[in-house]
Amino acid sequence: MTESTSTRVMSPEEIVASGAGNPPPLLWPDRYTLFAERQMRLRQLAQGHAMADYLGFMAELAGVQHAALQRFGEVPLPTPDALEHASLLGLAPLDACEWPRDAAWRSALRAMAGDLRRGAQAPGVHAALDAIERASDGELERQADCLLTGVMLGLDLATAPLIAAALQAYWTHLVLSVRDRAAARGGTGAEPDAGPFKALADLTVCPCCGSRPTASVTRSAGGAFGQRYLHCSLCSMQWHLDSIQCAHCLATEHLVYQSLEVADAAEDVAAARAARAAVQAETCGDCGHYLKIMHRDRNPLVDPVADDLATVTLDLLVAESGKLRHGVNLMLLFGDPEAPPGAG
């Protein structure tokens, strides 16, 4: 018998994080594990999944992102004075739409395309790789502008995941380079709760690059145990946001949680499964938006990008109720071609 899925609304009290004290405001991506662990998670999720081919290709793409991140050299960075000025104005110092991109990201993209061509690929990938290799610098920059501004009109959806992957690797390198420079100059930039980036007045976007999150993650270890962090869709920085607070409007009164479950299970069994769900949709009755939340205390292997891709069914079910997604996953763009991805 084929299993079907449904959603169960959960009360906020069921997922309140238990962390106490002063959690670090920022959690930095790890240059050596970020994309490598995502690749492993995607391979795991692909097994027996209806989107196995796509998740398998995303695993390959995460692998070449890992290689690209290790290859980056020195790139232009904001000066310490520019960082301080941005902090005083409450602006993201590496704003995705304003920071002048270095040509290194295009070199990384072309190298990643070459790496993919040498490996196994999902059907249809060769055409996208050919398009990347034929594209001029100007065309690649225009495609990057579309992705980073959220304007899908004119965006080539076939090459978008490849371009997004290169931009993610580049921006991750940027934020880590700023941190490493601060540490080398005797600052505390290497510490997760300090450094050159400061929280913005707008807690719904990344304090480093101003991008929206892909999902939020509850931490299962260290000083951030039990705390919820939003995961940037571009630079992979994670920033703290209080649990039971809408990631779009910051309201706290009308949040409910939905998760996938086996529809024909007994009610008590279904409730138990839902309560243990590692991936849920946090929906807000005030603003009508939602964002997925990943619980690492329930599954320490969940990855905000990989598990988001693997639970597209949950997006479809939540969308049926009229809710709009706050965040964006640059690896899977869909919707009105004239509207920003995940806009609302």
N, C-alpha and C positions, 0 to 999 in steps of 0.2 A: 504494500500500500504506500502510495506517495504521501509524504508528510506535507502539510500546508502550514503557513505561518500566520500569526496575528499579533496584535500588540496588547500589552497590559499597562494601564496607567498606574504608576507607583507614586506614593506620597513622598514629599521631600525628606521626611524624617527617616525614610528607609535608606537614604544614601548620604546622610550628613557625615562628613569626614570627622575623624576623631582627633586630628592633630591639634596640638596646643603650642603655646609659646609664640615666638616670632619667626615664622618661616622665611627663608631667603627670598627676596623679591624676584630674583632671576635664577634660572637653571640653564647652564651653558650646554650647547651641543658638544659631543665628543668627536673630535676629528677622526679618530681611529675606529669607532664603533657605530656611529650614527647610521650610515648607509649599509654597513656590513650586517648589522643586526636586522635592519629593515629587509634586506635581501633574504635572510634566513626566515624571517617571519612570513614574507610573501610566498616563499616556497612551501612553507608549512600550510598556509591558508589555501594555496592552490589545489592541494590534494583533494580530489572529489568535489571541488566547487564548480558550480554552474559557469563561473567565469574563469575557469582554470587557465585557459590560454592567455587571457589578458593578465591575470595575476602572475603567471609565469614570465611574461614579457616584462612586467613591472619589476620582477625580481632581477632579471637581467639588467634592466635600466638602473636599479639601485646599485648593482655591482659596479657598473661603469661610473656611477656617481662617486662611489667610494674611491676608485682609482683616480678620478679627476681631482678630488679633494686633496689627495696626497701629492699630486703633481704641481699644484698651484705654487707660483713663486711670489715675489713681492708685487703688490698692486697699490695704486694710490689710495690713501686713507685720509679721513678727516683729521685735521690737526687737533691737538688737545684744546686749543682755544675754540675751534669750531664745535667740538663736543660740548664744551662748557656753554657756549652761546646757545646751542640747540637745547641744552638742558634748561637754561634760564627762560627760553621761549616756550618750553613744553613741546618741542618738536622731536621727531625721530631723526637722528643725525645721519642715518643711511637710508633715508626715505626711498622706497622702491620707485616712486615716480619722479623724484628730483635728483637723486644721486647720479652723477655722470659716470655711466658704466665704462669700465676699461675694456679694451679689445681682448683682454685675457679670457673673458667669458665666451667669446666667439671661438677662440682657439680651443678652449675646453670642449665646446659643443662639437666641433669638427673632430677632435680626438675621440670623443665619446662615440660619435657616429662610426668612426673607424673601428673602435673596439667592438661595437655591436655587430658590425658586418662580419667580423672574424668569428663571432660566436653563433650559437643556435638562436634562431629568431622565430617569432610567431608569424603566421601567414600575413602578408601585406606589409611587413616592416621594410622590405627592400625599397619599396616605392617612397616611403617617408625618408629613408636614408639618402636615396638619390636626390630628393628635393632639397635636403639639407646641404648636400655637397654642391648642388647647382646654384644655390641661393647666394646672392651678393651680400656684402656686409650690410648695405643699406636695407635690404629686404629682411635680413635677420633682426636688425635693430627695430624695424617696424613691427615685426611679429612679437618681439620682446615688449615693445610699448603696449601692444594690445593685451598681452597677458598681465602685465604689471598694473595697467590702469583699469583692468576689468572690462574693457570695451571689446566685445567679441566680434563686432562687425569687421570683416576683413581678416579675421584670424583663421589660419589654416589648422583645422582640428586634427589633421593627420600628423603634422609635425609638432603640434603644441606640446605634447608630453616630453618630447626630446628637448625642445627649447626650454621648457620649464625646468627640466632636470638640470640643465647646465646653469640656469639662473640660480637654482637652489644651491648648487655646489659653490657657485661664485659668491653668493651672499653669505653662506655659511663661512666661507673662507674670510670674507670681509670682517664679520663680527669677531671671529676667533683671532684674526690678525690685530684688531684694535685691542682686544684683551691682552694678547701676548706682548704688544708694544708697551702697554701700561705696566705690565708686570716687569718687563725688562728695565723700565725706568725707575723701578723701586716702588711702584704703587702696589695696590692689592687687587689688581685687575684679574688675577688668576683665581681669586676666590669667588664662589658662586653667589655670595650675598654682597658683593662689592663690585668696584670696577667703574669703567667709564660710561656705562649706560644707566640712565635713571628712568624710573617709572613716569609715564606720561599722565596728563590729566585725564585723557581718554583711555580708560583701562581696557577697552574692547579691542584695541589694536596693539601690535607689537611695539615695544619701546625702542627697538633698534631700527626697524625698517618701515614701520607704520602699516604693515600688512595685516589682514585678518587671519584668525587662527583656522587651522584645519579641524581641530577638535580640542577637547580638554582632557587632561590626564590626572588621576589621583595617584599620588606617589605612595610607594610601599616600603621605603627605606630612608635612612638618614634623617637629617634635621627637618626634612620636608614631609616626613611620614604623615599620611592621611590628608595632606593638603592638595588642593586642586590647582593645576597650572594650565594655562592656555598654550597650545603649541603652534608657533608661527608657521604659516603655510609656505614661507619663502626662506627665511634664514634659520629656521629650526630652534630659535631661542624659545624658552618657556618662561612665562611670567605669571606671577601669583594672582589669583582672583579668588575671593572668599567663596567657599562652598555655599550652595543654595543662593546664588546670585546670578541672574540672567547675564549671559555673555554678550548680549546685544544692548539691553536697556538698563541693566544692573538692578532691576526690580527683584524683590524677594518674596512677594506675596502669593503669586499664582503660578508657581512652577510645578510641573508634573513630569514624570519620567516614563518613557516607553521603551520596551525591549521586545525582541523577537522571541517567540516561544512556539512550541508544538501545539497547534490548535486543538487537536482531538485528545490531548492528555486530560486526565482528571483534574478538576479545579485545584485541588490542593497541590498536586504535582506541578501543574503549570505555574502556580504562585511561587512555589519553591524554586523552580528553574528561573523564573523572572527575577527573583530576589538575588540570585547568584549571577545574573548576567554581567559579563565583563564589559559589554558595550551597550549603552543606553542613549536615547535621545532626550535631552533636557529641553522641554518645551515651555514657553512663556505665554501665559494667558493675557498679559498686559500688552506686549508688543507684537505677538503673533509670530515670533521667530523661534528657532531651535538650534542647538549645537550638540553634537554627540559628545559623550563623556566616556572615557575608557578607565576602567578600574583595575589598576595593577595589583591591588590587594586580592583581587579575585582571580586574576591571571597575570602573572608578572611578565609574560611575553607580549602582551598587547602593544601595538605600535600605532600611534595616531594616524599615520598615513596609510599603512598597510591594512589595518582593521577597518578603517573608514571605507577603503575601496571594497573590502570583502563584505560590507554590510549595506550595500546600495539598496537592498530590499527595504531596509528600515527607513531610508530616506523617502522611498516611494510611498510607504505606508503613512508616514508622518505628513507628507505633502498632501495626501488625500484629505486630511483634516484642515487644509488651508494654511498650514504653517510654512514659513519661508526660512531657508537656511541662512544663518548668520555667517558662517565660515565658508571656506573654499578649499577644494583639493585640486591643485594644479595638474594632477595626473589624470583627472577625469572631469572634463567640462561638458556640460550639456544644458539644454534649455533654449530660450529665445536667442537666436543669433545676434539680435540687436540689443540685448540686455547684458549687464555685467554678470559674470558667473556667480551663482549663489546670491544674487542681489535681492534686495527686498527692504 
